[in-house]
Amino acid sequence: AVAGGFIIRICENTACYYDNRVIGVMMGVIVPSALAITLTYIVHMIKGTPEPFNSTIPTMVLAPISFWVWGWRARNIYDKKKLEERELGGEPA
């Protein structure tokens, strides 16, 4: 559970790090997906799963989709907050 939360935070922070929205969300998908897929494969290798690659396929399919949704959501919240701060005359985030 801790690793999952850590990877989600990586997704959120990466999606909001770049000024370009498309690059931010793309990197917010690529980085945590690669991490999740790699960690899943390593766990299956260590545990002695007979076919670790085949056991990792669901993660390969679902991780990018879920991280795209989460990164897009985080970026929308971030952009909305930045816009509100500009409208109120405050410093941009």
N, C-alpha and C positions, 0 to 999 in steps of 0.2 A: 504494500500500500504506500509505503514511503517512496519507493522508486517511481511508482506511478504519478504521485503528486509532484515529485521532482521533475519528471519528464514533461508533465503538463505545464509547469512553470517555465521550463525551457521554451516550450511552444509559444506561450503567451509573450514572454520577454523578447524572443526572437522576432515574432510577428510585429511587435511594436517598436523594435530597435531601428529599423531602416525607415528613412523618410518616404521612399517609394512604397506605396501600399502593396503592389503586386509582388515586388521582390521580398518585402517583409513577410507576407503570408506564405510565399513559396519557401522561403528559408525556414519559416515556422512549421512547415510540413516536412521538409527534407531532413533537417537536423534531428528532431525528436523521433521521426520514423526510423532513420538509420540507427539511432541509439536503441530504440525498442526492439527492432528486428535483430540487431546484433546481440543484445542481452538475452532475448528469447532463444536464439540459436545456441548461445553459450550454455544456458541453463539446460537445454535439451542434450547437449553434448556431455555435460558433466553428469547429468542424471542417467545417462546410458540409454536414452530413447533409441529404439532400433533404427528409425529413419528421421534424424533430427531436422533435415531440410524440409521434408514433407510436413513435419509437425510445426514448422515455422511459417508455412504458406498462409494460414489464416491471419497471422500477424502482418505478413507482407501485404495482404489485401486490405485488411481493416484499419491498420495504423494510419496510412496516408489519408484515408477518408475521414477518420475521426479527428486527426490533427488538423486537417483543412477546416473542418467545421469549428473546432475550438479556436484555431488561429484567427479565422475570419471573425468570430464572435469577439475575441479579445481586441482585434484591430478596430472593430466598429465601436466598442466601448471607449477605446483610447482616442479615436478620432472625434467622437462626440464630446468627450471631456475637453480635448484641445479646443474645439470650436466654441464650447461654452465659455472657456477661460478667455478666449479672444474677444467674444462678444461682451463679456463683463469688464474688459479692459485690463485683465490681469496678465501676468506673465505667461507666455506659452509654456506648456509642459516640456 
